[in-house]
């Protein structure tokens, strides 16, 4: 019970609403930062530990100057992306931090509790997605988790007192010796000539060697994926080792590459399905809204290196005229935060501009799904989601639709412009120079092409 209580306490994180319940310095509420008092740029004795998050908020806006005076810039950037203190932000609430939905699950608790172990254990999950024979799949899974009963492992478990290799009788039969160190293993690797497989057979540590080759999809031998051929070699290394154990007269074939190649190729051909789908090219162009409607296109962007997120959007009418646009630099956050911020600011812009029939378009399917979903009281982004929903459900007609990114190029261009701005939002009364070509292309109904697949007639 005590361990369970500690685990629950570790997994709970604060979701900021109005900021009135969360201690700014002590409570963990900025993703990846921990307690802010440990990161302050001022002396500990100068910190007012009684300050709450709401003390740094004013009418739903962060006091950037106040934050910058007490915290490093990189921490301030993380805080700026947090949507809080708005009318519909709700109350502060502790939610489950080890799941993106904010809901507790046994699986997420287990993964969170075994965080250090999971870095080793769960890094091998990709194995289950490999297209290899099932018996080899389970063998590989057992192998990478060191559950193969080599003589060394049998000795460790008290099942034998002979840890030496049954083939060469020289080295202790560890997994590394089984796969690379034994003279038989070396002969097989030299014979199979599996491209990067053979050339890297004796380089690097065992884990890196296995992981690198099992994730290599290069067509290395007779159009056989390297990971398949490599896995088959590992399987035959074990198979022929076991044959030697149970039959002292067994010897490795003189041309093991032919046997392994034939096995891999036969399995691949037997399990390759012939698709009845044919490729087609879809013509995609931005389409103007219906009469008396305004179309709002929004998009978000994230720099994968810095984590900085931006957003942009544009209002256009039935004549394809530019009504108003915006670009903004938000802070450090996730892609979905960028998309939702773009939706929030775009809806506010449309409302303040006097639009009462608005068609919203975004290439983020997740954003559309969040707007169409029911109550998500524990979601970490509830403040942002609920504020967007409140705007969508205001006293106007507002629809939100998912489109292909090729039809959302102008909003995408504005979002990318945000990376060159200062933090905050900039409004544009006409197309900025950087997006003028995209605007003209949309105005001319210029078509982009996107490949898709449809079922062919039988």
N, C-alpha and C positions, 0 to 999 in steps of 0.2 A: 504493500500500500504506500509506504514511504517513497519507494522508487518511482511508483506511478505518479504520485503527487509532484515529485521533482520534475518528471518528464513533462507533465501537463504544464507546469509553470514555465518550463524552458520553451515549450512550443507556442505559448500564447504571446501575441504581439498586439500592440495598440493600433487601432485604426482611427485616424484623426477625423473628428466631426467638427464640433464647434471649438474644440481645444480647451474646454473648461475643466476637464478632469485629468488631463495628462500633464505630469510634471515635465517641464521642458528639459531639465538637465538630467533627471534620474531615470525616467521611464524610457524603455526601448520602443521607439516608434518611427525612426528613420531607417528604411531598409539597408542592412549591411553596415550600420554604424555603431550599434550598441548604445551605451550611455554617452550623451553629448558632453557631460562634465569631464569625461576622460579625453575629449578631443578639443576642448576649448583652447582658444588662442590667448586667453587671459589667465592670470593666476587663479588658482583654485580658491584662495581666500577672497578674491574679488567677485566670485560668482554668487548670485542670489539664488540659492537652491529652492526658494519658495516660488519661483516664477513658473507659470503655466504656459502651455503652448498659446493660449488665447492672448497672452501678454505680447506676443509677437505678431498678432493678427489685427487688422483694422478693416472692417467692412469687407471681409473676405480676401484681403490682400496682405501678403507678407510684408513685414517691415524689413526691407532688404538692407537698409543702412544699419539697423539695429542688429540684424543677424551677422552682417559682415564685421561688425565691431567686436564680436565675441567668438566667432567661429572661423575656421579656415575656409577659403573659397570653394574647395571641392565639396565640403559638407553643405555649405549654403546652396550650391547648385542642386544637390539632392533634395533639399527641403523645398526649393522653389517649385518642383514638379508636383508636390503634394497639394491636392485640391482640398481646401478646408475653410471653415468660417463663413461659408455661403448660407443663404437662406434655407436651402434644402440639403445642407451637408449632414444634418442629423446630429446625434450625440456621439461622443467618444465611446468606443467599445473595444473590448479585447476580443480578438478573433484568432483562429488557428493559423499560425504563421507558416506552417510547413505544407500548406496546400494552397494553390492559387485561388481556390474558391472561398477560402476562409473557413471551410467546414472541416470538422475533425473526422479522421478515418484511421482505422487501425494500421493500414498500410503506410500512411504518411507518418504516423507516430513511430512505427518501426524504423522507417528510413531515416527519420530525424534522430532517433536514439542511436542508430548505428552509423552516424555520419562518416566517421573515420573509416570504419570497416567498409561502408558502401562504396568508397572511392576505389577500393580494390574489387569487391564483389560485384557491384552493379556495372562496372565498366565493361564487363563481358556480356552484357545483355544483347549487344549487337549480334552475338552468335546465333540467337534464335531466329534472326531474320535472314541468315545465310541460306542460299538455295543449294543444299548439299544433301546426300542421302541421310535419312533419319538416324540410322544406326551410327553413322559417322558424326552426326550432329550431337547425339548424346555422348559419344566417346570424347569429342572435343570439349564438351561442357565438363565432363568428369576430369579430363586432362588438365584444363586450366585451373581447376579448383583442387588440384593435387590429390585426387582420389583414386588415381590409377595405382594398382597394387604391384609396383615394381618390387624387386627384392629388398631394396632399401626401405621402402614403406612397410613391407611385410615384417621386416626386422624391428622397425620402430614400434609396430603394433604387437610385437611378441608372437607373431605367427611363424617366424623362422629365425634361424641364427646365422643365415648366410646372406649377406647384403650384396654379394658380388654379381656381376653381369653374367647370365647364363650363356651368352654368346661368345664374348671375348675372354671371360674369366680373369680380367685384369682390373677394371675399374668398378667402384661401387655403383650399383645400378640405380642412380637417381633418375628423375624424369629428364633432366638435361643430358645425362649420359645415354639414356634410352634413345632420345631423339637426335642427338648430335655427336656425343662423345665416343660411342662404340664404333669399332672398325667397320661393322656391318652397316651402321647408319651412315658413316662417311662414304662407303662404297655406293649406297643407294642415292645419296644426294649428288654425288659426282656423276652418277649415271643418268638420273632423271633430267638434268639440265633444265630446270624449271625457271629460267630467266632470273628474276630477282630472288626467287626462292633459293636456288642453289648458290647464287653469288653471295647471299647474306646468311647462309646456313651456319657459319661459324663466327658471326660478328654480333656484338651486342649481347645484352642479357636475355635470358630465355623469354621473359614476359614481353619485352619489346619486340623480339623476333616473332613470337607467335601472333601478337596483336597486329603488327605491321603487315604480315603476310596474309592473315585472315581477313583483313580489311582492304586488300588490294584486288580491285576488279579488273585489272588489265588482262586482256586476252593474250595469255602467254604461250600456250601450246595448242595448236590445231583449233583455235578459237575457243579454247576452254578457259574460263575465268581463273585467274591465278589463285583466288581463295579456294576454289573447288579442287584444283589440282594439288595445291598445298595440303588441304585437309585429307585428300585421298592418300598422299604420301605418308602423312602421319598415321593414318589408319593401317596402312600396310606395314609400316615399321613395327607397330604393336602386334599386328596379326602374325607376321613372320617371326617375331620374337616368341610369341606364344607357341607357334608351330615347332620352334626349336626346343622349347621346354618340354613339350609332350612327345616329340619325336626326335631323338638324338641324331637320326640319319637325315633330317631335313636340312636342306641348304638353300640359300637365297638364289632365285633365278638369275641367270647370267645377264638378262636384259630386263631388269625390273621396270624400266621406263615404259616398255611396250605393254606390260600387264596393267600398270597403273593408268596409263593413258587410255587404253581400251576401256577400262572400267569407268573412268570419269566421262569419257565421250559417250559411251553407251547410256549411262544414267542421264546425262544432259539431254541427249536426243529423245529419250523416252519421256522426259519430264518437261520438254519444251512444247507448249501449246501453240497451235497455229491460230492467231487471232483472226476473227471475222470482221474486224473493224478496219475501216479505211480512213486515211488522213484527209481532212478537208481544211480549207482556209476560210476563216470567218472574217468578214469585213466589219471593222469597228470604227465608229466615228462618234464624236459628241453630238447629241441630239438636243435641240432647243426645247424648252418647256411648252406646254399647251398655252392657249390664249389666256391671258390674265394671270398666268402663273409665273413664278420666279424659280429658277433652279440654283441650288446651292451645292457646289462641288467642294468637298473637303478632303484633306489628306494629312498624314503624319509622316515624320521621318526620324530616324535615329542614327547617330554616328556610332558605329560598332566599336570604335577605339575609345572615345571619350565618354560614351553613354549619353551624350547630350541629345535631347529630343526637341523637335520643332514641329510646327503645324502651319497649314495655310489653307485658304479657301477663297472662293469667288462667287459673287452673285451675278447672274445674267438673266435677261428677259427673253420673251418669245422672238424678239428680233436679233438675238444673239449679242445684244449690247452689253458691255461691261458696266455694271452698276456700282459695285464696290468690291474690293478684295482686301485680304489681310495676310500677313506672315508674322510668325511669332517664334521666339526662342524661349523655351520653357524652363529647362533645367536638366538634371540627370534622371532618367526614368526608362520605362519600357516602351515598346512600339505601341501597345494598346493604349497606354496613357497618352501618347502623342496623338493617336487617332481620336480619342475621346475629348482631349483638349481642343482639337480642331473642330469637332462637332459642337462642343459647348460654345466656343467663341463665334463660330459660324452662325449658330441659331440666334445668339444674342444680337449679332450684326443684322441678320435678316429681320428680326423683330423691331429693332430700333430704326431700321430703314423704312419701316411701314409696310413690309410685305405681309400679306395675310393668306396667301396660297403659295406654299413653298414645297418644292420637291427636292429632297436632299439625296445626293448621290455620293457614295464612297466605295473604294475598292477593298475596304476592310470588311470581310464577312463577319468577323467576330464582333465588330461594332454594331452591325445590324442585328445580330443575334442577341446581344446584350440589351438593345433597345426593345426587342420584341419579347424578352423573357419576363418571367414573373418576379416575385419578390426575392431578393438576394440579400437578406439582412446582414449576412456575415461577410459579404464580398469586401476585400481590402480597398477596392475603388468605389465603394458605395456612394461616397460624397459626389464624385464626378458623374457616376452613372445616374444617380437620382436627380441631379441638377439638370442633366441632359434630358431625362425623361419628362421632367416638369416643363421644360421648354417645348418639347415635342407635343405635349398634351395641353398646351396653353390655348387661349381662345382664338384659334386660327386653324386652318387646314394644313397639316404638315405630314408628309410621307417621307419615308427613308428607304432607299433602295440600294442594293449591291450591284456594282457594275465592274467590268473588266478594267484593269489599270490603263489600257490603251485609250479608254474613253474618259480618263480622269487626269490627263497629262497636265492641264493648266494648274489644277490644285497641287499636283505633285511638284511642279516647278516652283510654286509659291512656298511650299513646305521646305524644299531644299534651300530656297533663298534665306530661310530663317537661320541657317547655320552661320551666315555672314553678318547677322544682326547682333545688337546688344540684347540682353535679356529683357523681355517685354514684347509688346505687340505693336505692329506698324500697319496702318490702313492706307490703301491706295485707291485714289479716285479714278485712275486709269491704269491700263496695263503697264507694269514696270518694264524697263528695257529688257531685263533678263528673260521675261516671259512673253514678249511681244510676238515672237515667231509662233509660239504655241497658240496664243490667242488668235492670230490670223489663220492658222491652220484649222482651228475649230470653227472660226467664222466662215471659212470656205468649205466646211464639211469634208476636210481631207480625211481619207480613209487609212486606217492602219490594218495590218493583217495579223491574225492570230491563228495558229494551227490547233485544230481539234480533231476528234475522232468520232465517227459514227458507225453504227453497225451496217454491214453490207448485206444485201439481199442474198438469201441462201438459194 
